[in-house]
């Protein structure tokens, strides 16, 4: 026989609630892509390592934020 309480609990646990942090995920991906492209462009093409490094740090920070978000919402 099916246990209705158990089914209700697992359904509630598996349904991910939309939080402000999960809504930030597309913005973090955009910042990551823009940061990587700007890092490569400024470091190699325009030969400006200081500005390229700043965008590299921005890309690392957004990548770290995405990783933390992923592990918290597993």
Buried (B, 14 or more C-beta within 10 A) or exposed (E): EEEEEEEEEEEEEEEEEEEEEEEBBEEBEEBBEBBBEBBBBBBEEEEEEEBBEBBBEBBBBBBEBBEEBEEEEE
